[in-house]
Amino acid sequence: MYASFKSIGAYIPEQIRTNQWFVDRMDTSNEWITKRTGISERRIASDEENTSDLGVNAAKIAIERSDILVEDIDLVICATISPDYYCMPSTACLIANKLGINNVMALDISAACTGFVYAVQTAKAFIESGMKKNVLIVGAEKLSSIVDYTDRTTCMLFGDGAGAAIISTTEDKDEAILDIQCSADGGLKDLLLTPGVASDEAMFMQMKGNETFKIAVRTLTNDVKDIMAKNKLQNEDIDLFIPHQANYRIIKAVGDALKFEDSQKVVTVAKYGNTSSASIPMAMNDVYESGRLQSGDMMLLDAFGGGLTWGSALIPFAGK
């Protein structure tokens, strides 16, 4: 048995927060934000919406677009750094319950912006081992709940949203997820973190932007070169390059270094900002709904996040 990427779905909160919102509240300008980040606006969840609610809405679409029923799902994985509850219960447990998925394994993954790639690899491992058949994976974030809106170096970067996918068994090798590689280096933890219970700012993200930028570009570029060489693929074998949507300057630097054409790149950071583990599935859903993502297309995912964590994946789209 192989693991196949059967469907994609996303939920985009209604509230749009433009750059002007930040201009009105702190010493910055629309030109500065756009030049430094490429972000024009981001979506913000309502006070009544929790991370699990965003995930549920995305999951419903992914399930509807797949050829399976809710009762066929035997594992739920949620990647998030903004869970509904501190420590427990997991957001995956809440998502499963709200979807009526009972008596199945549900777990969270904390790998920051690489979380969705980690979730795909975990689902793939469970399926190929024969332990599970249909896995719901969700990347969901309400980052507005852990952003310090007095910190002009970080607050304008982040938004809210969710993406979800169904990973299922297949006997068709052409549909199989080709390869995934994930890594981490806890020695670089201070570059991007939330301080924790020992700090007065326990819930707020902190980032050393310049250092993170340099390491992100180098790591993302090298990781893609490695997985492409390992699988003997050339640029023309990739239909869509879908990187984590952290910052347009990072995406451009990596895309240019790898020499991908604009027609291959997927860029949504301008309208959603950085949505951490939700950014790749949200971007994937955008190109699916616009018709750019077709069944059989080879997707190359590439992500980098706090931990530090990073990962890349080669995935043929097996959806309809």
N, C-alpha and C positions, 0 to 999 in steps of 0.2 A: 504494500500500500504506500501511496505517496500523499503528500499534503498539497492541496490546491487552494488558491486565493479566489473564493467564489463570488464575493460581493463586497460593495463598499457603500457606506452611508455617512451622513454628517448632519449635525445640528448647529445652526448658526444663530446665536441670540439676536433678538430684534434691535436692541439698543446700539446705536452707532456712536462711538466717541471719537471725534475728529481731533486733529492736532490743535485746533483752536481752543479746545477745552483746557489743554495744558498751557497754552499761551496766556489765557485769561487768569491762570493761577500761579504762574512761576516765571522766572526770568529765562525765557526761551522764545523761539519764533518758529513758525511753520517751515521756513526755509532751512533753519538749522536742523530740525527734526528730520525733514525729508532728505537732506544731504547726508546726514550721519547714519540714517537707518533705512531709508526707502519707504518708511511707513507713513501713510496718509490718514488712516483710520483703523480702529479696532472695534470688536464687538464686546459688549459688557452684559453679563447675565443680570437678571433682575434680582432683587433682594429675596424673592420667593423661590428662586431656582438654585438648587445645590448642584454640585458636580455630578452626583448620581442622576439627577434629572436630565442634565445635558446628555449624559451617556445613554440613558434610556431612550431619549428621542432619536439619537443617532443609530442606536441598535435596532430600533423598530424598522427603520428604513433599510438597514443592511439585511435584516432577516427577511423582509418583504421581497427584496431583490434577489435573494438566494432561492434555491429550490428545496429548502428544508423548512420544517415546522419548528415552532418554539420548543415543543416537547422532544425534538430530536437533538437539541443542544445538550452536551454532556460535560462542558467545561466553560466557565466564564472567567476571563482575565481582564482586569482593568489596569491600565498604566496611568498614573496620576501622581502629581506632587502637591495637589490641593484637595485632599480627600474631605468628605463630609465630616468625618470624625477624626480626632487625633488618636492614632494607634489602632482603635477598634470601635465598631466593626469596620471591615474593609469596604471600600466603595463597591467592589465587585459583588459582595454579598447583597448590598442594597440594590444594585442594578438587577441582579438575578431575581430578587424578591419582587421588585416592581414589574418585572416582565412575566412573572408567574413561572419562573424556572426554579423548580424546587428539588431538593435532595441531590444536587450536583455540586461538584467541587467549584469553589469561587475564590479567587485570590487577586491581590493587588501586586503590581510591580512598581518599584520606585527607582527609576533610572533616568528621571528628568526628561530632557528633550529626546533622548534615545529610547524612551519607554515603549513606543509603538513597535520599533524594530525588535526590541527585546521580547515583546509580546508575540510577534510573529514567529520568532525562533522558538519560543516556549511551546506555542501551539503546534508547530511543525514537529517538535520532538515528541510531544504526547501522541500525535497522530501516527507518526512513523514507528513508534514503539508498540502500537496496537492498543494503547490504553484508552484512547478517546477517538471519536469519529467526527464530531462536529463541534468546533470551538468558536465561541463568540469572543472576539477581542475588541476592546474599547480603549481609546485614548481620550480622556476627558479632563478638562481643566477649567476651574474658576480662579484664574490667577489674580483677578482683581481683589480677591480676599486675602492674598498674601503679598500684595505690593504696597510699599511705603510711598504714598503719594506726595511726600515731601522730599523724596530723593529723586532729583531731576536726572540723575545718571542712569536710572533703571525704569522709573515708573511709566514712561511713555512707550516702552518696548512691548508691553505685554497685553494680551487680550484673552477672552474666554471663548470656549467652544468645545466641540466633541466630534470625533469620528469613530466609526466602528466597521468591522469586517467579519465575515464568516470564513473560517478556514476549515475545509472538509477533506475527507478521504477521497482518493481517486485511484483508479487503476491505469489511467492514461498518463504516461510519463511526460508527454508534451505539455500537460497541464500542471505538472509538479513544480513547486517552488524550487528553483535551481540551487540557490546557495544563500546562506546568511552567515555573517561573522560579526560577533559583538565582543567588545573589550571594555576594560575599565582601568583606572589608575587613581586610587584613593589618595595617593601622595600629593595630588593637585587639587584637593578638596577645597582649599581656601579661595580658589578663583571664582567659584559660583556656589553659593550655599544659602540656607536659612539657618541662623545660628543655633536654635534649639532652646531647651528649657533653661540653660545656664545664662541666657541673655535677656535683657529687657526688651529686645526687639526679636523675640523668638520666632514670630510668625512671618517676618519680612525677608524677602529675598535680598541678597547682597551679591554684587558682581564686580570683579576687577576687569573692566571692559577691554582695555588695550591688550592685556596679557591673554585674556580669553580669545580675543579676535585672532591673534597670531597663531596660537596653538590650534584653534578650530580650523583655520584655513589649511594649515599644514597636515593636520590629522585627517580631515575629511578627504583631502586630495590623495594622500598616500593610501588611505583605506580603499578608495575606489580603484586606484591603480592596482592594488593587490588583489582584490576580488575579481577584477576583470582579467588580469593575467592568469590567475588561478583557474578560471573557467574558459580561458582561451577565447575571449570575446574582444571585439573591436568596437569603437564608438558607433559604427553604423549598425551594430546588432542591438542597440538600445533605442527603443521607441520613445520612452519618456524618462528623463532624469528628474526625480522628485526628491530634492534635498529638504532637510529641516528648514523651516522658514523663520530663521532667527533675525536676520539682518540682510538687507539687499547687498551690502558691500561684501559680506561673507559669501553669499550665493554667487555673486558675479566673479569674485576672485577664484572660487573653486571651479565654477563653470568654465572660466577662461583658461585656467591651468589644465583642465581636462580636455579642453578644445571641443566641447559640445556645442552644437548649433542652437540658435535661439528656438528653433522649432522643436527641439528635444527637451528644453528646460521648462519646468513648471514653477512659476513664481506667483505666489498669492500674498506675500508679506505686506504689500501695500495696503490691502483692505482688511486684513485680519491681525496684523502684527505677529508677535511671537506667541503661539499658544502651546508651547512645550510639546508634550506627548500627543496633543491633538493636531499638531500642525501638518504632519505628513498625511494622515488620513483625510483631513479637511481639504488639503491641496489635491489629493487623489480624487476626492469626490467632485471637486470643481471641474477637473478635466473629464471625468466620467459624464457629468451632467451636460457639459458643453459638447460632448461627442468626440473629444480628442482621444479618450481612452477607449479602445475597442478590444473585444475578446481576442486573446492571443498576443496582445502587445506585451513586449518585454519592458518591465519597469525596473529602474535602478533607484533604490532608496538609499539615502545617506544622511546620518544624523550624528549630532554631537551635543552633549549636555553635562549638567552638573554631576559630579561624582569623583573624577570626571568619567563619563561614559561615552562610547561611540560605537557605531555599527553601520553596516551596509548590507543590502540584500538585492538579489536578482530574482525577480518574481514575474512570471508570465500571468497575465490577467485571465482568469478562467471564468469570469462572469459573462452575463448575457448583454 
